[in-house]
Amino acid sequence: MSKTEPQLIFVAQVGAAHGIQGEFRLNSHMDDPASVLEYNPLLGADGKPALEITTAREHKGALIVRAKEAPDRTAAEKLNGLKLYIDRAELPEAEEDEYYITDLIGMAVVDVDGNAVGRVLNVDNFGAGDLLDIQPETGPSFYLLFTNDNVPEVRLDDRVIVVDLSGI
């Protein structure tokens, strides 16, 4: 029985050391920052365990954590900038009409008539809602607000997003 390669999803990054006891900031990229603590150990870019969190607390909107790999401040400083991942298979299934950004990236984009529009480069949110960053075959990429009106259909199994560009 062969084990499938994990699909790594970037979920957090180690920040600056905090205090002298080996604590450091953990910058979580999860919707609920503390939910990153549900995945332990966190993985490195190579898919191997990289950080085992032993304690965590919230402080001024950030997470302050201790890890087995950082018994003191010097060790915590050496971890600064470390990117941390989880295996996509560990995430719960998304609710209906909800999607993980990682699942949308790279999907083909077609209009309501089935004509190719491009591919999803990323999904960004600058505070006013999710935006699909779409790269057409030629020309610069463009943003499309990810609403039911603009995106009437997402077919995850087919890796296709149907967009209605008539309103833009």
ZAMI-505752 format. One record per residue (C-alpha): z, y, x; chain. Coordinates in Angstrom, 1 decimal, padded with zeros to 4 digits. Example, Ala and Ser with C-alpha at 12.3 -4.5 7.8 and 13.67 -1.06 7.14 Angstrom:
% residues 2
+--------+--------+--------+-------+
:      Z :      Y :      X : pavex :
+--------+--------+--------+-------+
:  007.8 : -004.5 :  012.3 :     A :
:  007.1 : -001.1 :  013.7 :     A :
+--------+--------+--------+-------+
This chain:
% residues 168
+--------+--------+--------+-------+
:      Z :      Y :      X : pavex :
+--------+--------+--------+-------+
:  000.0 :  000.0 :  000.0 :     A :
: -001.1 :  003.3 :  001.6 :     A :
:  000.8 :  006.5 :  001.1 :     A :
: -001.3 :  009.4 :  000.0 :     A :
: -001.3 :  012.5 :  002.1 :     A :
:  001.0 :  015.2 :  000.5 :     A :
: -000.6 :  018.3 : -000.9 :     A :
:  001.6 :  021.0 :  000.6 :     A :
:  002.5 :  024.1 : -001.3 :     A :
:  003.9 :  027.1 :  000.5 :     A :
:  007.2 :  027.9 : -001.2 :     A :
:  009.5 :  029.8 :  001.2 :     A :
:  009.8 :  031.4 :  004.6 :     A :
:  012.8 :  031.8 :  006.9 :     A :
:  013.8 :  035.4 :  007.4 :     A :
:  016.2 :  037.1 :  009.7 :     A :
:  019.6 :  035.7 :  010.8 :     A :
:  022.5 :  036.9 :  008.8 :     A :
:  025.9 :  037.1 :  010.5 :     A :
:  027.1 :  035.0 :  013.4 :     A :
:  027.7 :  031.6 :  011.7 :     A :
:  024.1 :  030.4 :  011.5 :     A :
:  023.2 :  031.8 :  008.1 :     A :
:  019.8 :  033.3 :  007.5 :     A :
:  017.6 :  034.8 :  004.8 :     A :
:  015.3 :  032.4 :  002.9 :     A :
:  012.5 :  034.3 :  001.2 :     A :
:  011.5 :  032.1 : -001.7 :     A :
:  008.1 :  032.4 : -003.4 :     A :
:  009.1 :  030.5 : -006.5 :     A :
:  009.2 :  032.2 : -009.9 :     A :
:  013.0 :  031.6 : -009.9 :     A :
:  013.9 :  032.1 : -006.2 :     A :
:  016.9 :  029.8 : -006.3 :     A :
:  014.8 :  026.9 : -007.6 :     A :
:  013.5 :  026.3 : -004.1 :     A :
:  017.0 :  024.8 : -003.4 :     A :
:  016.0 :  021.9 : -005.7 :     A :
:  013.7 :  020.6 : -002.9 :     A :
:  015.7 :  019.5 :  000.1 :     A :
:  014.6 :  019.0 :  002.8 :     A :
:  011.8 :  021.5 :  002.8 :     A :
:  008.7 :  020.5 :  004.8 :     A :
:  006.9 :  022.1 :  007.7 :     A :
:  003.2 :  022.7 :  007.9 :     A :
:  002.8 :  019.1 :  009.3 :     A :
:  004.3 :  017.6 :  006.1 :     A :
:  007.4 :  016.4 :  007.9 :     A :
:  011.0 :  017.5 :  007.0 :     A :
:  011.7 :  020.8 :  008.7 :     A :
:  014.8 :  022.3 :  007.1 :     A :
:  017.7 :  020.7 :  005.4 :     A :
:  019.7 :  023.3 :  003.5 :     A :
:  023.5 :  022.7 :  003.5 :     A :
:  024.8 :  025.8 :  001.7 :     A :
:  023.2 :  028.7 : -000.2 :     A :
:  024.2 :  031.8 : -002.0 :     A :
:  022.4 :  034.8 : -003.6 :     A :
:  022.9 :  038.1 : -001.9 :     A :
:  021.3 :  041.4 : -002.9 :     A :
:  018.3 :  039.6 : -004.6 :     A :
:  017.7 :  037.2 : -001.7 :     A :
:  019.0 :  033.8 : -000.7 :     A :
:  021.3 :  033.4 :  002.3 :     A :
:  021.4 :  029.8 :  003.5 :     A :
:  022.7 :  027.6 :  006.1 :     A :
:  020.8 :  024.6 :  007.4 :     A :
:  021.5 :  021.5 :  009.5 :     A :
:  019.0 :  022.8 :  012.0 :     A :
:  020.9 :  026.1 :  012.5 :     A :
:  024.5 :  025.5 :  013.6 :     A :
:  024.8 :  029.1 :  015.0 :     A :
:  023.1 :  032.5 :  015.0 :     A :
:  020.9 :  031.6 :  018.0 :     A :
:  019.4 :  028.6 :  016.3 :     A :
:  019.0 :  030.6 :  013.1 :     A :
:  017.1 :  033.3 :  015.0 :     A :
:  014.7 :  030.7 :  016.4 :     A :
:  013.8 :  029.6 :  012.9 :     A :
:  012.7 :  033.1 :  011.8 :     A :
:  009.2 :  033.1 :  010.4 :     A :
:  009.1 :  029.3 :  009.7 :     A :
:  006.9 :  028.6 :  006.7 :     A :
:  008.3 :  025.9 :  004.4 :     A :
:  006.5 :  023.7 :  001.9 :     A :
:  007.0 :  021.1 : -000.7 :     A :
:  004.7 :  018.3 : -001.8 :     A :
:  002.7 :  019.2 : -005.0 :     A :
:  003.7 :  015.8 : -006.4 :     A :
:  007.4 :  016.9 : -006.5 :     A :
:  006.6 :  019.7 : -009.0 :     A :
:  007.1 :  019.1 : -012.7 :     A :
:  004.0 :  019.0 : -014.9 :     A :
:  003.1 :  022.5 : -016.1 :     A :
:  003.5 :  023.4 : -019.7 :     A :
:  000.5 :  023.8 : -022.0 :     A :
: -001.4 :  026.9 : -021.1 :     A :
:  000.6 :  027.3 : -017.9 :     A :
: -000.9 :  026.6 : -014.5 :     A :
:  000.2 :  026.4 : -010.9 :     A :
: -001.7 :  028.9 : -008.7 :     A :
: -002.4 :  026.1 : -006.2 :     A :
: -004.3 :  024.2 : -008.9 :     A :
: -006.5 :  027.2 : -009.7 :     A :
: -007.6 :  028.1 : -006.2 :     A :
: -011.0 :  026.8 : -005.4 :     A :
: -011.9 :  026.1 : -009.1 :     A :
: -015.5 :  026.9 : -010.2 :     A :
: -015.8 :  029.9 : -012.6 :     A :
: -018.5 :  029.9 : -015.3 :     A :
: -019.2 :  032.3 : -018.1 :     A :
: -019.0 :  031.3 : -021.8 :     A :
: -022.7 :  030.3 : -021.6 :     A :
: -022.1 :  027.9 : -018.7 :     A :
: -023.7 :  030.1 : -016.0 :     A :
: -022.0 :  030.0 : -012.6 :     A :
: -019.9 :  033.1 : -011.8 :     A :
: -018.2 :  032.0 : -008.6 :     A :
: -015.0 :  030.4 : -007.3 :     A :
: -011.3 :  031.4 : -007.6 :     A :
: -010.1 :  032.7 : -004.2 :     A :
: -006.5 :  033.4 : -005.3 :     A :
: -004.3 :  034.5 : -008.1 :     A :
: -002.5 :  037.7 : -007.5 :     A :
:  000.0 :  039.7 : -009.5 :     A :
:  000.7 :  043.3 : -008.5 :     A :
:  003.1 :  043.9 : -011.4 :     A :
:  000.8 :  044.1 : -014.4 :     A :
: -000.1 :  040.5 : -014.9 :     A :
: -001.9 :  037.7 : -013.2 :     A :
: -005.4 :  038.5 : -011.8 :     A :
: -008.0 :  035.9 : -010.9 :     A :
: -009.6 :  036.9 : -007.6 :     A :
: -013.1 :  035.6 : -008.1 :     A :
: -015.7 :  035.3 : -005.3 :     A :
: -019.3 :  035.2 : -006.6 :     A :
: -022.1 :  033.6 : -004.7 :     A :
: -023.2 :  037.0 : -003.4 :     A :
: -021.4 :  040.3 : -003.3 :     A :
: -017.8 :  041.2 : -003.0 :     A :
: -015.0 :  039.4 : -004.9 :     A :
: -013.5 :  040.9 : -008.0 :     A :
: -010.4 :  040.7 : -010.1 :     A :
: -010.3 :  039.5 : -013.7 :     A :
: -007.1 :  039.8 : -015.7 :     A :
: -005.9 :  036.3 : -016.6 :     A :
: -005.5 :  036.6 : -020.3 :     A :
: -006.6 :  034.4 : -023.2 :     A :
: -009.4 :  036.9 : -024.1 :     A :
: -010.8 :  036.9 : -020.6 :     A :
: -010.2 :  033.2 : -019.8 :     A :
: -010.7 :  031.3 : -023.0 :     A :
: -010.7 :  027.9 : -021.3 :     A :
: -009.2 :  026.2 : -018.2 :     A :
: -010.4 :  022.6 : -017.6 :     A :
: -008.2 :  021.4 : -014.8 :     A :
: -009.7 :  017.9 : -014.8 :     A :
: -013.2 :  019.3 : -014.4 :     A :
: -012.0 :  022.0 : -011.9 :     A :
: -013.7 :  024.7 : -014.1 :     A :
: -012.5 :  028.0 : -015.5 :     A :
: -014.5 :  029.5 : -018.3 :     A :
: -014.4 :  033.3 : -018.4 :     A :
: -015.7 :  035.9 : -020.9 :     A :
: -017.0 :  038.9 : -019.1 :     A :
: -018.3 :  040.7 : -022.1 :     A :
: -015.2 :  042.9 : -022.3 :     A :
: -015.4 :  044.2 : -018.8 :     A :
+--------+--------+--------+-------+
